[in-house]
Amino acid sequence: MKRMGLLLVTVALLAFGGMAAAQPQSEVVVSVARGVEDADIDVLRLAYRRALATDAHWWAPTLVELGGGIWRVPDLAGTTQRFDLHATPVWRADFARTYVEGGIGLYLLSHTINNDVTHMSTSLEFGSHVGAGLRIGERRETRVGVAFQHLSNAGIKEPNSGVNFLVVAASFPL
């Protein structure tokens, strides 16, 4: 329980430490993810996104996301709870009522994962996601969407089965 409290304080400091200077395009994201191959893995995440100054080049990320999550994971050792912290540059394109996005970032897990289906032998993981959704609300600043996410250690250490998630997310402007 102490670890969970420390994680939440760390995420809050990372996410809201610069809030006074935040641009109007800052948002908070709440997401729920479920393992695709290993349906016993569930993740609940809270993240802060901040718009980046961009020069309109396609390769420049439009947002940076800082966040953390709590995992429910079956493990051969019996431990079933993990935490993560992550930092992810995100490329997002907004349209009249929809959006598409993708991101590639770093994840730090509190423990490795080793069960019958998933073997993640390092705490440092790389995450990528692609997703799409709807822009809703009076100014279309609230977003709800789905994404496919993959986490793995990119071959740093074996075994490295990685894990794929189906993610449902909602973001709200600050």
C-alpha positions in Angstrom: 0.0 0.0 0.0 2.9 2.3 0.7 4.2 1.7 -2.8 0.9 2.6 -4.3 0.8 5.9 -2.3 4.3 6.7 -3.4 3.4 6.0 -7.0 0.4 8.2 -6.9 2.4 11.1 -5.4 5.1 10.7 -8.0 2.6 10.7 -10.8 0.9 13.8 -9.4 4.2 15.6 -9.1 5.2 14.7 -12.6 1.8 15.5 -14.1 0.7 18.6 -12.2 4.0 20.1 -11.1 4.0 22.5 -14.0 0.3 23.0 -14.2 0.3 26.7 -13.6 2.3 27.2 -16.7 0.4 24.6 -18.8 -0.9 25.5 -22.2 -4.6 25.5 -22.7 -4.3 22.2 -24.6 -3.4 20.3 -21.5 -5.6 17.3 -20.6 -6.0 14.4 -18.2 -6.5 10.9 -19.6 -8.1 8.0 -17.8 -7.8 4.6 -19.5 -8.6 1.0 -19.0 -6.7 -1.7 -20.8 -7.2 -5.5 -21.2 -4.6 -8.0 -22.4 -5.4 -9.3 -25.9 -3.7 -12.7 -25.7 -3.6 -12.8 -21.9 -7.1 -11.6 -20.9 -6.1 -11.9 -17.2 -4.0 -8.7 -17.4 -5.9 -5.5 -16.7 -4.4 -2.0 -16.4 -5.9 1.2 -15.1 -3.9 4.4 -16.0 -4.0 8.1 -15.2 -2.0 10.4 -17.4 -1.4 14.1 -18.1 -0.9 15.3 -21.6 0.5 18.6 -22.6 0.5 20.1 -26.1 3.9 20.7 -27.6 5.0 23.7 -29.7 5.1 22.2 -33.2 6.4 23.5 -36.5 3.8 21.4 -38.4 6.3 18.8 -39.6 4.7 15.4 -39.7 7.5 13.8 -37.7 7.2 16.2 -34.8 5.0 14.9 -31.9 2.1 17.1 -31.0 1.8 16.0 -27.3 3.8 14.6 -24.5 2.1 12.1 -22.1 3.3 11.5 -18.5 1.5 9.0 -16.4 1.2 5.9 -14.3 -0.9 2.8 -13.9 -1.8 -0.1 -11.7 -1.8 -3.6 -13.2 -3.6 -6.8 -12.2 -1.3 -9.6 -13.4 -1.3 -13.3 -12.7 2.2 -14.4 -11.9 3.9 -17.7 -11.3 5.3 -16.3 -8.0 1.7 -15.3 -6.9 2.2 -11.5 -7.0 -0.7 -10.0 -8.8 -0.1 -6.3 -8.7 2.3 -4.1 -10.7 2.7 -0.4 -11.2 4.1 1.6 -14.1 5.3 5.1 -14.9 5.6 6.2 -18.5 6.6 9.0 -20.7 5.3 9.0 -24.3 5.5 11.4 -27.2 2.2 11.3 -29.0 1.3 12.2 -32.6 -2.3 13.2 -32.9 -4.4 14.5 -35.9 -7.7 16.1 -35.1 -10.6 16.2 -37.5 -14.1 17.8 -37.2 -15.5 15.1 -34.9 -12.8 12.5 -34.7 -9.1 12.0 -34.1 -6.3 9.5 -34.8 -3.1 9.1 -32.8 0.0 7.1 -32.2 2.8 7.1 -29.7 6.1 5.4 -28.8 7.4 5.8 -25.3 9.2 4.3 -22.3 7.5 2.4 -19.4 9.1 1.5 -16.1 7.4 -1.4 -14.3 7.6 -2.0 -10.6 8.3 -5.8 -11.2 8.9 -8.1 -14.1 6.1 -10.4 -15.3 6.3 -14.1 -15.6 3.2 -16.2 -16.1 2.0 -19.0 -18.4 1.4 -16.6 -21.3 3.4 -13.4 -20.7 7.1 -13.2 -20.0 8.5 -9.7 -19.5 12.0 -10.1 -18.1 12.9 -6.4 -17.6 11.3 -3.6 -15.8 12.2 -1.2 -18.6 9.7 -1.6 -21.4 9.0 0.2 -24.7 5.4 0.9 -25.5 3.7 1.8 -28.8 0.1 2.5 -29.5 -2.3 3.5 -32.4 -5.8 4.6 -31.8 -8.8 6.6 -32.9 -11.9 8.1 -31.4 -14.5 10.8 -31.2 -14.2 14.4 -30.1 -17.3 15.3 -28.1 -18.7 18.2 -26.0 -19.5 21.8 -26.8 -16.0 22.6 -28.0 -15.1 19.1 -29.0 -12.3 19.1 -26.4 -13.3 15.9 -24.7 -12.2 12.7 -26.4 -13.3 9.1 -26.1 -11.5 6.4 -28.1 -9.9 3.0 -28.4 -6.3 2.0 -29.1 -4.2 -1.0 -29.6 -1.0 -1.0 -27.5 2.1 -3.2 -27.4 4.7 -3.3 -24.6 8.0 -5.2 -24.8 11.6 -4.7 -23.9 12.7 -4.6 -27.6 15.0 -7.7 -27.2 17.1 -6.3 -24.3 16.7 -9.5 -22.4 15.0 -12.9 -23.0 12.4 -14.0 -22.6 10.5 -11.1 -24.2 7.0 -12.1 -25.2 5.7 -8.6 -24.6 2.0 -7.9 -24.1 -0.7 -6.5 -26.3 -3.6 -4.5 -25.0 -7.0 -3.2 -26.1 -7.3 0.2 -24.5 -10.4 2.3 -23.9 -9.6 5.9 -23.0 -11.3 9.2 -22.2 -9.5 12.6 -22.0 -10.7 15.8 -20.5 -9.3 19.3 -21.0 -7.8 21.1 -18.0 
